Amino acid sequence: MGVTSGLVLYAVIWFMTFLIVIPIRIETQGDRGEIVPGTHAGAPEHHYLKQKAVITTIAAAVLWAIIATIILSGWITVNDFDWFDRLPDPQ
């Protein structure tokens, strides 16, 4: 795995993790009972994006380290996913 593919892998993991973390601990206007006229009750009142970005960065780094270790060690290769024997044998 090269530097570019490592960065792309980290970016994909980061955004997927961020999309999972965003709805956690969100407080809507309806939850707080302070609905601003003209807005939906489900609009976020407090979203804690900075904390969620930090949590996402740490979680993504851990996941990236695990996945990069698996890829670089060769435990799982592309040939493991070749169910139709289209790829040549790496020997």
C-alpha positions as CSV (number, residue, x, y, z in Angstrom):
1,M,0.0,0.0,0.0
2,G,1.4,3.3,-1.1
3,V,1.2,6.7,0.7
4,T,-1.7,7.9,-1.6
5,S,-3.7,4.7,-1.1
6,G,-3.1,4.9,2.7
7,L,-4.4,8.5,2.7
8,V,-7.5,7.6,0.6
9,L,-8.2,4.6,2.9
10,Y,-8.0,6.9,6.0
11,A,-10.3,9.5,4.3
12,V,-12.9,6.9,3.5
13,I,-12.8,5.4,7.0
14,W,-12.9,8.9,8.6
15,F,-16.0,10.0,6.6
16,M,-17.8,6.7,7.2
17,T,-17.1,6.9,10.9
18,F,-18.2,10.6,11.0
19,L,-21.5,9.7,9.4
20,I,-22.0,7.1,12.1
21,V,-21.0,9.5,14.9
22,I,-23.0,12.6,13.8
23,P,-26.5,11.4,15.1
24,I,-25.1,10.4,18.5
25,R,-26.0,12.7,21.5
26,I,-27.7,15.3,19.3
27,E,-30.2,17.6,21.0
28,T,-33.0,18.9,18.8
29,Q,-35.1,22.0,19.4
30,G,-38.1,19.7,20.0
31,D,-36.1,17.8,22.8
32,R,-35.3,21.1,24.5
33,G,-38.8,22.6,24.0
34,E,-37.5,25.8,22.5
35,I,-38.6,25.7,18.9
36,V,-37.7,28.8,16.9
37,P,-40.6,29.9,14.7
38,G,-40.1,28.9,11.1
39,T,-37.9,25.9,11.9
40,H,-38.5,22.2,12.2
41,A,-38.7,20.7,15.7
42,G,-36.0,18.2,14.6
43,A,-33.5,20.9,13.8
44,P,-30.4,20.5,16.0
45,E,-30.0,22.8,19.0
46,H,-26.6,21.5,20.1
47,H,-24.6,19.3,17.7
48,Y,-21.2,19.1,19.3
49,L,-19.4,18.8,15.9
50,K,-16.0,19.7,17.3
51,Q,-16.1,16.9,19.9
52,K,-17.5,14.5,17.3
53,A,-14.7,15.4,14.8
54,V,-12.1,14.6,17.5
55,I,-13.8,11.3,18.4
56,T,-14.0,10.4,14.7
57,T,-10.4,11.2,14.1
58,I,-9.2,8.9,17.0
59,A,-11.6,6.1,16.0
60,A,-10.6,6.4,12.3
61,A,-6.9,6.3,13.2
62,V,-7.4,3.1,15.2
63,L,-9.5,1.4,12.5
64,W,-7.0,2.5,9.8
65,A,-4.1,1.0,11.8
66,I,-5.9,-2.3,12.1
67,I,-7.0,-2.4,8.4
68,A,-3.5,-1.2,7.2
69,T,-1.9,-3.9,9.3
70,I,-4.1,-6.6,7.8
71,I,-3.4,-5.3,4.2
72,L,0.3,-4.9,4.6
73,S,0.8,-8.2,6.4
74,G,-0.9,-10.1,3.6
75,W,-3.4,-11.9,5.8
76,I,-6.1,-10.8,3.3
77,T,-5.3,-10.2,-0.3
78,V,-7.2,-9.4,-3.5
79,N,-7.0,-13.1,-4.5
80,D,-9.0,-14.0,-1.4
81,F,-12.0,-12.1,-2.9
82,D,-11.6,-13.6,-6.4
83,W,-14.5,-16.0,-6.3
84,F,-14.5,-16.7,-10.0
85,D,-10.7,-17.4,-10.4
86,R,-10.2,-14.5,-12.9
87,L,-7.0,-13.3,-11.4
88,P,-3.7,-15.1,-12.0
89,D,-2.1,-17.0,-9.2
90,P,0.6,-14.8,-7.5
91,Q,3.3,-17.5,-7.5
